[in-house]
């Protein structure tokens, strides 16, 4: 008799543990794929300055500085 009651208690305990996970709060759903970003549209001046920087073989800070000055000069011409 003791064996049956201990098995029943063990079964009830295991059931409660399993039921607890069924009612547990699910983690917040990760946002569906991050909002797709619209493709970046570069101005004609920006593209032209990039081509010039490529032709000069500029990279890194020098390229950034050159493109900045180039785009500023193109904006001043307008």
C-alpha positions in Angstrom: 0.0 0.0 0.0 2.8 2.3 0.8 4.3 1.8 -2.6 1.2 2.8 -4.4 0.7 6.0 -2.4 4.4 7.0 -2.8 4.1 6.4 -6.6 0.9 8.5 -6.7 2.6 11.3 -4.8 5.7 11.1 -7.1 3.4 11.2 -10.1 1.4 14.1 -8.8 4.6 16.0 -8.0 6.1 15.3 -11.5 2.8 16.4 -13.1 2.9 19.7 -11.1 6.4 20.4 -12.3 5.5 19.7 -15.9 2.3 21.8 -15.6 4.2 24.7 -14.2 6.3 24.9 -17.3 3.1 24.9 -19.4 1.9 28.0 -17.6 5.3 29.7 -17.4 5.5 33.0 -19.2 7.1 32.7 -22.6 10.1 35.0 -23.3 9.2 38.1 -25.2 9.1 37.4 -28.9 12.1 38.8 -30.6 11.0 41.4 -33.0 10.4 39.8 -36.4 13.3 40.4 -38.7 14.6 44.0 -38.1 12.7 46.4 -40.2 14.2 46.2 -43.6 16.1 49.4 -44.4 15.5 51.2 -47.6 18.5 51.1 -49.8 20.7 54.1 -49.5 20.5 56.4 -52.5 23.7 58.4 -53.0 23.7 61.7 -54.8 25.5 62.2 -58.1 28.1 64.3 -56.4 28.7 61.6 -53.8 29.2 59.0 -56.5 31.5 61.2 -58.5 33.6 62.0 -55.5 33.9 58.3 -54.7 35.0 57.6 -58.2 37.7 60.3 -57.9 38.8 58.9 -54.6 39.1 55.4 -56.1 41.1 56.8 -59.0 43.5 58.4 -56.5 43.7 55.2 -54.5 42.6 56.8 -51.3 41.6 54.8 -48.2 40.6 55.4 -44.6 40.8 58.9 -43.2 42.3 60.4 -46.4 39.4 59.1 -48.4 36.9 60.4 -45.9 38.5 63.8 -45.9 38.7 64.0 -49.7 35.1 62.9 -50.2 33.9 65.5 -47.6 35.8 68.3 -49.3 34.7 67.1 -52.7 31.0 67.0 -51.8 31.3 70.4 -50.1 32.8 71.9 -53.3 30.1 70.3 -55.4 27.4 71.8 -53.1 29.0 75.2 -53.4 28.9 75.0 -57.2 25.2 74.6 -57.1 
